Amino acid sequence: MLNISENPIDRDEVLKDQSAYKDVMGTSASRRLVFLLSGVFLIGFVILFLPWTQNIRARGKLTTLHPENREQNIHSMISGRVEKWYVSEGQLVNKGDTIVFISEVKSEYLDPKLIERSANQTDAKKASISAYKDKADALADQIDALQRNKKLKIEQAENYYRQSRLKVVSDSIDFQTASINYEIAQKQFERQQKLYQQGLKSLTELEQRKQKLQESLYKKISIENKWLSTKNEFINAKLNLTIVQNEFSEKIAKAKSERMSALSGALQAEGDFNKLSIQQSNYVRRSGFYYITAPQDGYVTKAIITGIGESVKEGQSVFSFIPASYDLAVEMYVRPIDLPLIQEGRKVQLQFDGWPALVFSGWPGMSFGTYSGRVVAFDKAASPKGEFRILVAPDPNAADWPTLLRLGSGAYGIGLLKKVPVWYEIWRNLNGFPPDFYMEELGVKTSQKAK
């Protein structure tokens, strides 16, 4: 109350007759309040020096440690039509069990004997390869035979050529001898004729000499004719040698050409055989895609393509599948500012959705209902939302996680860092400083500031 008047008023004198005033002023509430505030201040002061575990928090969900154990969509390798389902949703199947049967819809694969006829084509092409190779081998033998015959024929033609050449030389000598004999006979006839004109020789002797002259002329002409015939034979022998060489060269070249054609046909047939073999193998593999089977032991969680007669495209998801056994992990996303604090082996406290827990983030030893884990991996690149993903696996040295946990369930993770006093943690948060952390190297703990 403001004391404006110059005449002061005694408050106690005025209120002494009031019962409420007597009750209040008659108790020791003020002293209790002082004691209470003093106790709270003392307790708060003590708390400031208690150890506090620095931490980072992040939401996440349950996943698997290995990618092959996560939920996956099973696709159809071919385009087709759903004909029959062999399982129901949520059913446990073993590896290799048939899930669904898909029939063919493409016209080029509708033949029910497609694989058999493709095999027949492959066998026929394989037989043609053998035929081409046999032909090539036969032509190779023929070429060897022609080369041997060529050698013998050339030797024969060369012998005939040398024989003809020697015969020409012999006949030329005979012709020269006959020419000389004819000249001698002609001179003798001229001398005999002169003696006959002088009356020293008789007409009979002259006629005999003339007869010898004619005989020598006939012999000369005959030998000359024989010599010219021998020359022709020599020319024919020389020509025959060339003909034999050309004839066998032509036959050998033709046989080689046919052999190369056969080898080329064999290679082409082998290429066609490989194509047909690949095609046949593709047909066989494609027929195996009609039945979609379980890739491993697990559960069919949801049928994406439902009903009988529904069409499915190549590469389209048919149903979702989850393995029966897997190693659980928690997938969490942390802020970029907290990424330097994340290391493999870092301990993390986890609270799972559906499991009641009492959490004291700064005093993990006092928390109830939480489970321990350790960081096993973290991404080196940020997600589209600008956060970094980390994977937390169960801590082998702590209690096992609940067996009823299911993939996709929510989780709340607390990454444990360095232990500091409470006052330091308050001071750090007020100033916006990053938390401290430690690294375990060779059994020595080294404290450092996160940057």
MOWO-V16472 format. One record per residue. N is the residue number from 1. SS is DSSP state (H for helix, E for strand, C for the rest). NEAR is the number of other C-alpha atoms within 12 Angstrom. D_LAST is the distance of its C-alpha to the last C-alpha in Angstrom with 1 decimal. Layout:
n=N ss=SS near=NEAR d_last=D_LAST
n=N ss=SS near=NEAR d_last=D_LAST
This chain:
n=1 ss=C near=8 d_last=57.7
n=2 ss=C near=7 d_last=58.2
n=3 ss=C near=10 d_last=61.0
n=4 ss=C near=8 d_last=62.7
n=5 ss=C near=8 d_last=66.3
n=6 ss=C near=7 d_last=67.9
n=7 ss=C near=7 d_last=69.3
n=8 ss=C near=12 d_last=66.6
n=9 ss=C near=14 d_last=66.6
n=10 ss=C near=11 d_last=65.9
n=11 ss=H near=13 d_last=63.5
n=12 ss=H near=12 d_last=64.4
n=13 ss=H near=12 d_last=68.1
n=14 ss=H near=12 d_last=67.8
n=15 ss=H near=16 d_last=65.7
n=16 ss=C near=16 d_last=67.3
n=17 ss=C near=12 d_last=69.7
n=18 ss=C near=14 d_last=66.9
n=19 ss=H near=11 d_last=66.2
n=20 ss=H near=12 d_last=62.6
n=21 ss=H near=16 d_last=61.9
n=22 ss=H near=15 d_last=63.7
n=23 ss=H near=14 d_last=61.6
n=24 ss=H near=14 d_last=58.3
n=25 ss=H near=16 d_last=59.2
n=26 ss=C near=12 d_last=60.9
n=27 ss=C near=13 d_last=57.8
n=28 ss=C near=12 d_last=54.8
n=29 ss=H near=13 d_last=52.1
n=30 ss=H near=13 d_last=50.5
n=31 ss=H near=12 d_last=50.1
n=32 ss=H near=12 d_last=48.6
n=33 ss=H near=13 d_last=46.1
n=34 ss=H near=13 d_last=45.0
n=35 ss=H near=14 d_last=44.8
n=36 ss=H near=14 d_last=42.8
n=37 ss=H near=14 d_last=40.3
n=38 ss=H near=14 d_last=40.1
n=39 ss=H near=14 d_last=39.5
n=40 ss=H near=14 d_last=36.7
n=41 ss=H near=14 d_last=35.0
n=42 ss=H near=14 d_last=35.4
n=43 ss=H near=14 d_last=34.1
n=44 ss=H near=15 d_last=31.1
n=45 ss=H near=15 d_last=30.4
n=46 ss=H near=15 d_last=30.7
n=47 ss=H near=18 d_last=28.3
n=48 ss=H near=19 d_last=25.6
n=49 ss=C near=18 d_last=25.6
n=50 ss=C near=19 d_last=25.8
n=51 ss=E near=21 d_last=22.9
n=52 ss=E near=28 d_last=20.7
n=53 ss=E near=31 d_last=18.8
n=54 ss=E near=34 d_last=15.5
n=55 ss=E near=33 d_last=15.6
n=56 ss=E near=35 d_last=14.9
n=57 ss=E near=27 d_last=18.1
n=58 ss=E near=31 d_last=19.6
n=59 ss=E near=29 d_last=23.1
n=60 ss=E near=29 d_last=24.7
n=61 ss=E near=29 d_last=28.0
n=62 ss=E near=35 d_last=29.8
n=63 ss=E near=30 d_last=30.3
n=64 ss=E near=31 d_last=31.2
n=65 ss=C near=27 d_last=29.2
n=66 ss=C near=21 d_last=31.3
n=67 ss=H near=16 d_last=32.0
n=68 ss=H near=21 d_last=35.8
n=69 ss=H near=25 d_last=36.1
n=70 ss=C near=27 d_last=34.9
n=71 ss=C near=29 d_last=37.4
n=72 ss=E near=25 d_last=38.9
n=73 ss=E near=26 d_last=41.6
n=74 ss=E near=29 d_last=44.6
n=75 ss=E near=31 d_last=46.1
n=76 ss=C near=34 d_last=49.6
n=77 ss=C near=24 d_last=50.0
n=78 ss=C near=32 d_last=53.2
n=79 ss=C near=27 d_last=54.7
n=80 ss=E near=35 d_last=57.3
n=81 ss=E near=29 d_last=58.7
n=82 ss=E near=31 d_last=57.9
n=83 ss=E near=24 d_last=61.0
n=84 ss=E near=22 d_last=60.1
n=85 ss=E near=27 d_last=57.4
n=86 ss=C near=23 d_last=57.6
n=87 ss=C near=25 d_last=55.0
n=88 ss=C near=22 d_last=53.9
n=89 ss=C near=22 d_last=50.4
n=90 ss=C near=18 d_last=48.6
n=91 ss=C near=23 d_last=50.9
n=92 ss=E near=24 d_last=49.7
n=93 ss=E near=26 d_last=50.6
n=94 ss=C near=22 d_last=50.5
n=95 ss=C near=20 d_last=49.3
n=96 ss=C near=16 d_last=52.0
n=97 ss=C near=23 d_last=53.7
n=98 ss=E near=26 d_last=55.1
n=99 ss=E near=40 d_last=53.4
n=100 ss=E near=37 d_last=55.2
n=101 ss=E near=31 d_last=57.9
n=102 ss=E near=37 d_last=57.8
n=103 ss=E near=31 d_last=60.9
n=104 ss=E near=31 d_last=61.2
n=105 ss=C near=22 d_last=61.7
n=106 ss=C near=16 d_last=61.7
n=107 ss=H near=12 d_last=65.2
n=108 ss=H near=12 d_last=64.6
n=109 ss=H near=25 d_last=63.8
n=110 ss=C near=16 d_last=66.4
n=111 ss=C near=16 d_last=69.1
n=112 ss=C near=15 d_last=69.4
n=113 ss=C near=16 d_last=70.6
n=114 ss=H near=22 d_last=67.9
n=115 ss=H near=27 d_last=66.6
n=116 ss=H near=16 d_last=70.1
n=117 ss=H near=19 d_last=71.3
n=118 ss=H near=26 d_last=68.2
n=119 ss=H near=25 d_last=69.0
n=120 ss=H near=18 d_last=72.6
n=121 ss=H near=23 d_last=71.4
n=122 ss=H near=27 d_last=69.1
n=123 ss=H near=22 d_last=72.0
n=124 ss=H near=20 d_last=74.4
n=125 ss=H near=27 d_last=72.0
n=126 ss=H near=26 d_last=71.6
n=127 ss=H near=19 d_last=75.4
n=128 ss=H near=25 d_last=75.6
n=129 ss=H near=27 d_last=73.2
n=130 ss=H near=22 d_last=75.6
n=131 ss=H near=21 d_last=78.6
n=132 ss=H near=27 d_last=77.1
n=133 ss=H near=27 d_last=76.3
n=134 ss=H near=19 d_last=79.8
n=135 ss=H near=25 d_last=81.2
n=136 ss=H near=27 d_last=79.1
n=137 ss=H near=22 d_last=80.4
n=138 ss=H near=21 d_last=84.0
n=139 ss=H near=27 d_last=83.7
n=140 ss=H near=25 d_last=82.2
n=141 ss=H near=18 d_last=85.3
n=142 ss=H near=24 d_last=87.5
n=143 ss=H near=27 d_last=86.0
n=144 ss=H near=20 d_last=86.7
n=145 ss=H near=18 d_last=90.3
n=146 ss=H near=27 d_last=90.7
n=147 ss=H near=25 d_last=89.5
n=148 ss=H near=17 d_last=91.9
n=149 ss=H near=22 d_last=94.8
n=150 ss=H near=28 d_last=93.9
n=151 ss=H near=19 d_last=94.2
n=152 ss=H near=18 d_last=97.6
n=153 ss=H near=25 d_last=98.9
n=154 ss=H near=28 d_last=97.9
n=155 ss=H near=20 d_last=99.6
n=156 ss=H near=20 d_last=102.7
n=157 ss=H near=27 d_last=102.6
n=158 ss=H near=26 d_last=102.2
n=159 ss=H near=19 d_last=105.1
n=160 ss=H near=24 d_last=107.2
n=161 ss=H near=28 d_last=106.2
n=162 ss=H near=21 d_last=107.2
n=163 ss=H near=22 d_last=110.4
n=164 ss=H near=30 d_last=111.3
n=165 ss=H near=25 d_last=110.6
n=166 ss=H near=20 d_last=112.9
n=167 ss=H near=25 d_last=115.5
n=168 ss=H near=28 d_last=115.4
n=169 ss=H near=20 d_last=116.0
n=170 ss=H near=21 d_last=118.9
n=171 ss=H near=27 d_last=120.4
n=172 ss=H near=25 d_last=120.1
n=173 ss=H near=19 d_last=122.1
n=174 ss=H near=25 d_last=124.7
n=175 ss=H near=28 d_last=124.9
n=176 ss=H near=20 d_last=125.5
n=177 ss=H near=21 d_last=128.1
n=178 ss=H near=29 d_last=129.8
n=179 ss=H near=25 d_last=129.7
n=180 ss=H near=19 d_last=131.4
n=181 ss=H near=25 d_last=134.0
n=182 ss=H near=28 d_last=134.7
n=183 ss=H near=21 d_last=135.2
n=184 ss=H near=20 d_last=137.6
n=185 ss=H near=28 d_last=139.5
n=186 ss=H near=25 d_last=139.8
n=187 ss=H near=19 d_last=141.2
n=188 ss=H near=24 d_last=143.5
n=189 ss=H near=27 d_last=144.7
n=190 ss=H near=19 d_last=145.3
n=191 ss=H near=20 d_last=147.3
n=192 ss=H near=27 d_last=149.2
n=193 ss=H near=24 d_last=150.0
n=194 ss=H near=18 d_last=151.4
n=195 ss=H near=18 d_last=153.5
n=196 ss=H near=19 d_last=154.8
n=197 ss=H near=14 d_last=155.7
n=198 ss=H near=12 d_last=157.6
n=199 ss=C near=13 d_last=159.3
n=200 ss=C near=15 d_last=157.9
n=201 ss=C near=19 d_last=155.9
n=202 ss=C near=17 d_last=157.0
n=203 ss=H near=19 d_last=155.4
n=204 ss=H near=14 d_last=154.2
n=205 ss=H near=21 d_last=152.2
n=206 ss=H near=26 d_last=150.7
n=207 ss=H near=19 d_last=149.7
n=208 ss=H near=19 d_last=148.2
n=209 ss=H near=28 d_last=146.1
n=210 ss=H near=24 d_last=145.1
n=211 ss=H near=19 d_last=144.1
n=212 ss=H near=24 d_last=141.9
n=213 ss=H near=28 d_last=140.3
n=214 ss=H near=22 d_last=139.4
n=215 ss=H near=22 d_last=138.1
n=216 ss=H near=29 d_last=135.8
n=217 ss=H near=25 d_last=134.7
n=218 ss=H near=20 d_last=133.9
n=219 ss=H near=25 d_last=132.0
n=220 ss=H near=28 d_last=130.1
n=221 ss=H near=22 d_last=129.2
n=222 ss=H near=20 d_last=128.3
n=223 ss=H near=28 d_last=126.1
n=224 ss=H near=26 d_last=124.4
n=225 ss=H near=20 d_last=123.7
n=226 ss=H near=24 d_last=122.3
n=227 ss=H near=29 d_last=120.2
n=228 ss=H near=23 d_last=118.8
n=229 ss=H near=20 d_last=118.1
n=230 ss=H near=28 d_last=116.3
n=231 ss=H near=25 d_last=114.2
n=232 ss=H near=20 d_last=113.3
n=233 ss=H near=24 d_last=112.3
n=234 ss=H near=28 d_last=110.2
n=235 ss=H near=23 d_last=108.4
n=236 ss=H near=23 d_last=108.0
n=237 ss=H near=29 d_last=106.5
n=238 ss=H near=25 d_last=104.1
n=239 ss=H near=21 d_last=103.2
n=240 ss=H near=25 d_last=102.9
n=241 ss=H near=28 d_last=100.4
n=242 ss=H near=21 d_last=98.2
n=243 ss=H near=20 d_last=98.7
n=244 ss=H near=27 d_last=97.8
n=245 ss=H near=27 d_last=94.6
n=246 ss=H near=18 d_last=93.6
n=247 ss=H near=21 d_last=94.6
n=248 ss=H near=28 d_last=92.5
n=249 ss=H near=24 d_last=89.6
n=250 ss=H near=18 d_last=89.7
n=251 ss=H near=24 d_last=89.9
n=252 ss=H near=26 d_last=87.1
n=253 ss=H near=22 d_last=84.9
n=254 ss=H near=20 d_last=85.7
n=255 ss=H near=27 d_last=84.9
n=256 ss=H near=28 d_last=81.6
n=257 ss=H near=19 d_last=80.8
n=258 ss=H near=24 d_last=81.6
n=259 ss=H near=26 d_last=79.6
n=260 ss=H near=24 d_last=76.5
n=261 ss=H near=20 d_last=77.1
n=262 ss=H near=28 d_last=77.2
n=263 ss=H near=27 d_last=74.0
n=264 ss=H near=20 d_last=72.4
n=265 ss=H near=25 d_last=73.7
n=266 ss=H near=27 d_last=72.3
n=267 ss=H near=23 d_last=68.8
n=268 ss=H near=21 d_last=69.0
n=269 ss=H near=29 d_last=70.2
n=270 ss=H near=27 d_last=67.4
n=271 ss=H near=19 d_last=64.9
n=272 ss=H near=24 d_last=66.5
n=273 ss=H near=29 d_last=66.6
n=274 ss=H near=22 d_last=62.8
n=275 ss=H near=20 d_last=62.3
n=276 ss=H near=25 d_last=64.6
n=277 ss=H near=26 d_last=62.9
n=278 ss=H near=19 d_last=59.5
n=279 ss=H near=22 d_last=61.0
n=280 ss=H near=27 d_last=62.7
n=281 ss=H near=21 d_last=59.5
n=282 ss=H near=21 d_last=57.8
n=283 ss=H near=28 d_last=60.6
n=284 ss=H near=20 d_last=60.3
n=285 ss=H near=16 d_last=56.5
n=286 ss=H near=28 d_last=56.9
n=287 ss=H near=27 d_last=59.5
n=288 ss=H near=22 d_last=56.9
n=289 ss=C near=26 d_last=54.6
n=290 ss=C near=31 d_last=57.2
n=291 ss=E near=30 d_last=56.1
n=292 ss=E near=33 d_last=52.4
n=293 ss=E near=31 d_last=51.5
n=294 ss=C near=31 d_last=48.7
n=295 ss=C near=26 d_last=46.0
n=296 ss=C near=27 d_last=45.3
n=297 ss=C near=23 d_last=46.2
n=298 ss=E near=30 d_last=45.0
n=299 ss=E near=33 d_last=45.9
n=300 ss=E near=37 d_last=47.0
n=301 ss=E near=26 d_last=45.0
n=302 ss=E near=23 d_last=46.4
n=303 ss=E near=26 d_last=49.1
n=304 ss=C near=24 d_last=48.0
n=305 ss=C near=28 d_last=51.3
n=306 ss=C near=22 d_last=54.0
n=307 ss=C near=19 d_last=57.8
n=308 ss=C near=18 d_last=60.4
n=309 ss=C near=19 d_last=61.1
n=310 ss=C near=21 d_last=57.8
n=311 ss=E near=26 d_last=56.6
n=312 ss=E near=31 d_last=53.3
n=313 ss=C near=22 d_last=51.8
n=314 ss=C near=22 d_last=50.4
n=315 ss=C near=16 d_last=46.8
n=316 ss=C near=20 d_last=47.1
n=317 ss=E near=24 d_last=45.6
n=318 ss=E near=38 d_last=48.5
n=319 ss=E near=32 d_last=46.8
n=320 ss=E near=29 d_last=43.5
n=321 ss=E near=36 d_last=43.1
n=322 ss=E near=36 d_last=40.9
n=323 ss=E near=33 d_last=41.2
n=324 ss=C near=28 d_last=42.8
n=325 ss=C near=22 d_last=40.4
n=326 ss=C near=25 d_last=36.6
n=327 ss=C near=26 d_last=33.5
n=328 ss=E near=34 d_last=31.6
n=329 ss=E near=40 d_last=27.9
n=330 ss=E near=46 d_last=25.9
n=331 ss=E near=36 d_last=24.2
n=332 ss=E near=38 d_last=21.4
n=333 ss=E near=36 d_last=19.2
n=334 ss=E near=33 d_last=15.7
n=335 ss=C near=23 d_last=13.8
n=336 ss=H near=23 d_last=11.3
n=337 ss=H near=20 d_last=8.7
n=338 ss=H near=29 d_last=9.6
n=339 ss=H near=33 d_last=9.9
n=340 ss=C near=26 d_last=7.1
n=341 ss=C near=37 d_last=9.0
n=342 ss=C near=41 d_last=12.2
n=343 ss=C near=27 d_last=14.0
n=344 ss=C near=23 d_last=17.7
n=345 ss=C near=28 d_last=19.5
n=346 ss=C near=35 d_last=17.3
n=347 ss=E near=38 d_last=19.9
n=348 ss=E near=42 d_last=20.7
n=349 ss=E near=46 d_last=23.4
n=350 ss=E near=50 d_last=25.6
n=351 ss=E near=38 d_last=28.3
n=352 ss=E near=34 d_last=30.8
n=353 ss=C near=24 d_last=32.9
n=354 ss=C near=16 d_last=36.4
n=355 ss=C near=22 d_last=35.6
n=356 ss=C near=15 d_last=35.6
n=357 ss=C near=21 d_last=32.8
n=358 ss=E near=19 d_last=31.9
n=359 ss=C near=23 d_last=28.1
n=360 ss=C near=22 d_last=26.3
n=361 ss=C near=30 d_last=22.7
n=362 ss=C near=28 d_last=21.8
n=363 ss=C near=25 d_last=24.7
n=364 ss=H near=31 d_last=24.9
n=365 ss=H near=19 d_last=28.0
n=366 ss=H near=16 d_last=29.9
n=367 ss=C near=20 d_last=29.3
n=368 ss=E near=19 d_last=32.4
n=369 ss=C near=23 d_last=32.9
n=370 ss=C near=33 d_last=29.5
n=371 ss=E near=37 d_last=28.9
n=372 ss=E near=36 d_last=26.4
n=373 ss=E near=36 d_last=24.7
n=374 ss=E near=33 d_last=22.1
n=375 ss=E near=33 d_last=19.8
n=376 ss=E near=28 d_last=21.8
n=377 ss=E near=25 d_last=20.3
n=378 ss=E near=31 d_last=18.0
n=379 ss=C near=23 d_last=18.5
n=380 ss=C near=16 d_last=16.9
n=381 ss=C near=17 d_last=17.9
n=382 ss=C near=18 d_last=17.8
n=383 ss=C near=17 d_last=21.1
n=384 ss=C near=9 d_last=23.3
n=385 ss=C near=12 d_last=22.0
n=386 ss=C near=16 d_last=18.4
n=387 ss=C near=22 d_last=17.3
n=388 ss=E near=28 d_last=16.6
n=389 ss=E near=31 d_last=19.3
n=390 ss=E near=43 d_last=19.1
n=391 ss=E near=40 d_last=22.2
n=392 ss=E near=45 d_last=22.9
n=393 ss=E near=38 d_last=26.1
n=394 ss=E near=31 d_last=28.2
n=395 ss=C near=24 d_last=27.4
n=396 ss=C near=15 d_last=30.3
n=397 ss=C near=13 d_last=30.3
n=398 ss=C near=17 d_last=30.6
n=399 ss=C near=16 d_last=33.3
n=400 ss=C near=19 d_last=34.2
n=401 ss=C near=28 d_last=33.4
n=402 ss=C near=19 d_last=36.4
n=403 ss=C near=14 d_last=38.9
n=404 ss=C near=14 d_last=39.7
n=405 ss=C near=25 d_last=36.3
n=406 ss=C near=28 d_last=36.8
n=407 ss=C near=30 d_last=34.7
n=408 ss=C near=21 d_last=33.2
n=409 ss=C near=23 d_last=33.1
n=410 ss=E near=24 d_last=30.2
n=411 ss=E near=35 d_last=27.6
n=412 ss=E near=34 d_last=25.0
n=413 ss=E near=41 d_last=22.0
n=414 ss=E near=41 d_last=19.9
n=415 ss=E near=42 d_last=17.1
n=416 ss=E near=38 d_last=17.3
n=417 ss=E near=38 d_last=14.4
n=418 ss=E near=33 d_last=14.9
n=419 ss=E near=25 d_last=18.0
n=420 ss=E near=27 d_last=17.8
n=421 ss=E near=23 d_last=20.7
n=422 ss=H near=24 d_last=21.5
n=423 ss=H near=21 d_last=21.4
n=424 ss=H near=26 d_last=17.8
n=425 ss=H near=29 d_last=16.9
n=426 ss=H near=21 d_last=19.1
n=427 ss=H near=16 d_last=17.7
n=428 ss=H near=18 d_last=14.1
n=429 ss=H near=15 d_last=15.4
n=430 ss=H near=11 d_last=17.7
n=431 ss=H near=11 d_last=15.0
n=432 ss=C near=12 d_last=12.7
n=433 ss=C near=17 d_last=9.7
n=434 ss=C near=27 d_last=7.5
n=435 ss=C near=35 d_last=9.4
n=436 ss=E near=31 d_last=9.5
n=437 ss=E near=31 d_last=10.6
n=438 ss=E near=29 d_last=12.7
n=439 ss=E near=24 d_last=14.1
n=440 ss=E near=18 d_last=17.8
n=441 ss=E near=10 d_last=19.0
n=442 ss=C near=7 d_last=22.7
n=443 ss=C near=8 d_last=23.2
n=444 ss=E near=9 d_last=20.9
n=445 ss=E near=12 d_last=18.1
n=446 ss=E near=14 d_last=15.1
n=447 ss=E near=18 d_last=12.7
n=448 ss=E near=17 d_last=9.1
n=449 ss=E near=17 d_last=6.2
n=450 ss=C near=19 d_last=3.7
n=451 ss=C near=14 d_last=0.0
